[in-house]
Amino acid sequence: MNDLPNGATSAVSMESREKQSQPLQCGVDSSTGKGQGQVRNFDTDHLLVLDFAYRQQAIPTNLRPSIPTLVEAGILERVGRRVIPSQRLMGTLGEKGRYTRIKGLQRPAQRELILQHIREAMEGARFEDLEQVLPGQAPRSIKTILQKLKAEGLIHLQGKTKGARWHPGPKV
């Protein structure tokens, strides 16, 4: 029996997992996303991984070996180091907008949002403000974007510590 991390829950109970005798079969044509394709067998570990990915929770270490099979089947996809439900799966579930929200914005769009916020902030933008512009984005990622914009002369920093504010244009 695989143990989940402390406090982790899953839509699939451990009892039903132990009672399951036959794997789930799924046939999906990889080119169209419709039935009639190759039939694949998925066991409970695969379903648990899918459940964790759908709920955007960390996948327990003991379940990670199931990830490549689901990625190959087009059910999950990798976005950086994360694993998320595929666009095809979310479309099938009628949740295309949720897919985009889970996947997040690409780097150019993130960069433009930050730059737009800095340009519109009359008194400069604090780092905490920029974290609100890109919720869920790692602070290190936001800092990387800021450093690149600064190196290009598009923004500059005034002040130090938490009182520091980002302003548009090169430092004068």
C-alpha positions as CSV (number, residue, x, y, z in Angstrom):
1,M,0.0,0.0,0.0
2,N,1.3,3.5,-0.9
3,D,1.2,6.1,1.8
4,L,0.3,9.7,1.1
5,P,2.1,12.5,2.8
6,N,0.8,13.7,6.2
7,G,-2.5,15.5,5.7
8,A,-2.8,14.7,2.0
9,T,-6.2,13.5,0.9
10,S,-7.3,12.0,-2.4
11,A,-10.6,11.5,-4.1
12,V,-9.8,7.8,-4.3
13,S,-10.0,6.2,-0.9
14,M,-7.3,3.7,0.1
15,E,-10.0,1.0,0.6
16,S,-11.3,1.3,-2.9
17,R,-7.7,1.2,-4.1
18,E,-7.1,-2.1,-2.4
19,K,-10.3,-3.6,-3.7
20,Q,-9.7,-2.6,-7.3
21,S,-8.8,-5.8,-9.2
22,Q,-8.8,-4.6,-12.8
23,P,-7.0,-1.6,-14.2
24,L,-9.0,1.2,-15.9
25,Q,-8.8,1.0,-19.7
26,C,-8.8,4.2,-21.8
27,G,-8.7,4.5,-25.6
28,V,-7.7,7.9,-26.9
29,D,-6.4,8.8,-30.4
30,S,-3.4,10.9,-29.7
31,S,-4.0,13.0,-32.9
32,T,-7.6,13.9,-32.4
33,G,-8.1,13.4,-28.7
34,K,-11.2,11.2,-29.4
35,G,-11.8,7.6,-28.8
36,Q,-10.8,4.8,-31.2
37,G,-7.1,5.1,-30.3
38,Q,-4.7,2.7,-28.6
39,V,-6.1,1.3,-25.4
40,R,-4.0,1.9,-22.3
41,N,-4.3,0.4,-18.9
42,F,-4.2,2.7,-15.9
43,D,-4.0,1.4,-12.4
44,T,-4.9,3.2,-9.2
45,D,-1.5,4.9,-8.9
46,H,-2.1,6.6,-12.3
47,L,-5.5,7.8,-11.1
48,L,-4.1,9.1,-7.9
49,V,-1.4,11.0,-9.8
50,L,-4.1,12.5,-12.1
51,D,-6.1,13.5,-9.0
52,F,-3.2,15.2,-7.4
53,A,-2.3,17.0,-10.7
54,Y,-5.9,18.1,-11.2
55,R,-6.0,19.6,-7.7
56,Q,-2.6,21.2,-8.1
57,Q,-1.1,19.3,-5.2
58,A,2.4,17.9,-4.9
59,I,2.6,14.4,-6.2
60,P,4.0,12.0,-3.5
61,T,7.4,10.5,-4.4
62,N,6.1,7.0,-4.4
63,L,3.6,7.8,-7.1
64,R,5.9,9.8,-9.4
65,P,7.0,6.7,-11.5
66,S,3.4,6.8,-13.0
67,I,3.9,10.3,-14.4
68,P,5.7,9.4,-17.7
69,T,3.0,7.0,-18.7
70,L,0.3,9.7,-18.3
71,V,2.4,12.3,-20.1
72,E,3.0,9.9,-23.0
73,A,-0.8,9.2,-23.1
74,G,-1.4,12.9,-23.4
75,I,-3.4,13.1,-20.2
76,L,-0.8,15.1,-18.3
77,E,1.8,17.6,-19.5
78,R,4.9,19.1,-18.1
79,V,5.2,22.8,-17.5
80,G,8.7,23.5,-16.2
81,R,9.0,21.2,-13.2
82,R,5.2,20.9,-12.6
83,V,2.9,18.3,-14.0
84,I,-0.6,19.5,-14.9
85,P,-3.7,18.0,-16.7
86,S,-3.3,18.4,-20.4
87,Q,-5.1,20.9,-22.5
88,R,-7.0,18.1,-24.3
89,L,-8.1,16.6,-21.0
90,M,-9.3,19.9,-19.6
91,G,-11.1,20.6,-22.9
92,T,-12.9,17.3,-22.7
93,L,-13.9,18.2,-19.1
94,G,-15.2,21.6,-20.3
95,E,-12.6,23.4,-18.3
96,K,-10.4,25.2,-21.0
97,G,-10.2,28.4,-19.0
98,R,-9.1,26.5,-15.9
99,Y,-6.3,24.9,-18.0
100,T,-5.0,28.3,-19.0
101,R,-5.1,29.5,-15.4
102,I,-3.3,26.4,-14.2
103,K,-0.7,26.6,-16.9
104,G,-0.1,30.2,-16.2
105,L,1.2,33.0,-18.5
106,Q,4.3,32.5,-20.6
107,R,7.4,34.6,-19.7
108,P,6.8,37.4,-22.3
109,A,3.2,38.0,-21.0
110,Q,4.5,38.0,-17.4
111,R,7.2,40.5,-18.4
112,E,4.6,42.8,-20.1
113,L,2.3,42.7,-17.1
114,I,5.1,43.7,-14.7
115,L,6.2,46.4,-17.0
116,Q,2.7,47.8,-17.4
117,H,2.1,47.8,-13.6
118,I,5.4,49.7,-13.0
119,R,4.5,52.2,-15.7
120,E,1.1,52.8,-14.2
121,A,2.3,53.0,-10.5
122,M,2.5,56.7,-9.8
123,E,4.7,56.3,-6.7
124,G,6.6,53.3,-8.0
125,A,5.8,49.7,-7.5
126,R,6.9,47.7,-4.4
127,F,8.0,44.1,-4.9
128,E,4.9,43.0,-2.9
129,D,2.7,44.8,-5.5
130,L,4.4,42.9,-8.3
131,E,3.8,39.6,-6.5
132,Q,0.1,40.4,-6.6
133,V,0.3,41.1,-10.3
134,L,1.6,37.5,-10.8
135,P,-0.1,35.5,-8.0
136,G,1.3,32.0,-7.7
137,Q,4.5,32.9,-9.4
138,A,7.7,32.2,-7.4
139,P,9.3,35.4,-6.0
140,R,12.6,34.3,-7.6
141,S,11.0,34.2,-11.0
142,I,9.6,37.7,-10.5
143,K,13.1,38.9,-9.4
144,T,14.6,37.4,-12.6
145,I,12.1,39.3,-14.8
146,L,12.9,42.6,-12.9
147,Q,16.6,42.1,-13.2
148,K,16.3,41.6,-17.0
149,L,14.1,44.6,-17.4
150,K,16.6,46.6,-15.3
151,A,19.5,45.4,-17.5
152,E,17.6,46.6,-20.6
153,G,17.2,50.0,-19.1
154,L,13.4,49.7,-19.0
155,I,13.1,50.1,-15.2
156,H,15.2,51.1,-12.2
157,L,15.0,50.6,-8.5
158,Q,14.9,53.4,-5.9
159,G,15.5,52.7,-2.3
160,K,16.5,49.6,-0.4
161,T,14.8,46.8,1.6
162,K,11.0,46.7,1.8
163,G,10.7,50.4,1.0
164,A,12.3,50.0,-2.4
165,R,10.2,50.9,-5.4
166,W,10.5,50.1,-9.1
167,H,10.1,52.9,-11.6
168,P,9.9,53.0,-15.4
169,G,12.9,54.1,-17.4
170,P,16.7,54.0,-16.7
171,K,18.0,55.5,-13.5
172,V,18.9,59.2,-13.8
